[in-house]
Amino acid sequence: MVVKILGSGCANCARLEEAVRDAVAKLGIEADIVKVTDFGEIVELGVMSTPALVVDEQVKVAGRVPKAEEIESILSDGA
């Protein structure tokens, strides 16, 4: 599974990355976590509002930091 965190590196982007890493560890799944800060690549994925969470090239959340439970649910479905 490839999990991308899209954003400029703002505080919310950092919070989302930390929450994703925590969820991956809690669930015990294998995932490559990639930070994407290039706005060209972000727009190519169809995202106009960051932070965003992308799992295996599918945008799951954009424009907000989801709660831990939501992240775990998203990652469980993709595992």
C-alpha positions in Angstrom: 0.0 0.0 0.0 1.3 3.5 -0.9 -0.1 6.3 1.3 0.6 9.9 0.2 0.3 13.0 2.4 -0.3 15.9 0.1 0.5 19.5 1.2 2.9 22.3 1.5 4.4 21.2 4.8 2.0 23.2 7.0 1.1 22.3 10.6 -2.0 20.4 9.4 0.0 18.5 6.9 2.4 17.5 9.7 -0.5 16.5 11.9 -1.9 14.3 9.2 1.4 12.6 8.5 1.9 11.9 12.2 -1.7 10.5 12.5 -1.1 8.3 9.4 2.1 6.9 10.8 0.4 6.2 14.2 -2.5 4.4 12.4 -0.1 2.3 10.3 1.8 1.2 13.4 -1.4 0.5 15.4 -2.9 -1.6 12.6 0.4 -3.4 12.0 0.1 -3.0 8.3 2.9 -2.4 5.7 2.7 0.9 4.0 5.0 3.2 2.1 4.3 6.7 3.4 5.2 9.5 0.9 5.0 13.2 1.5 4.1 15.1 -1.7 4.8 18.9 -1.6 5.0 19.5 -5.4 1.8 21.4 -6.3 1.9 20.1 -9.9 1.7 16.6 -8.6 -1.0 17.5 -6.1 -3.1 19.1 -8.8 -2.6 16.1 -11.1 -4.3 14.0 -8.4 -7.3 16.4 -8.5 -6.7 17.9 -5.1 -7.3 21.7 -4.7 -7.4 21.8 -0.9 -4.7 20.4 1.4 -3.8 18.5 3.5 -5.0 15.5 1.6 -4.7 11.7 2.1 -4.2 9.5 -0.9 -4.2 5.7 -0.7 -3.0 3.7 -3.7 -3.6 6.8 -6.0 -7.2 7.3 -4.7 -7.9 10.5 -2.9 -9.6 9.6 0.4 -9.7 13.0 2.3 -8.9 16.5 1.2 -8.9 19.9 2.9 -8.9 18.6 6.5 -7.2 16.4 9.0 -9.4 13.3 9.7 -9.8 11.8 13.1 -7.6 8.9 14.0 -10.6 6.5 13.7 -11.3 7.6 10.2 -7.7 7.2 9.1 -7.6 3.7 10.6 -10.9 2.8 8.8 -9.5 4.1 5.5 -6.2 2.2 5.9 -8.0 -1.0 7.0 -10.1 -0.9 3.9 -7.0 -0.5 1.7 -5.0 -3.2 3.4 
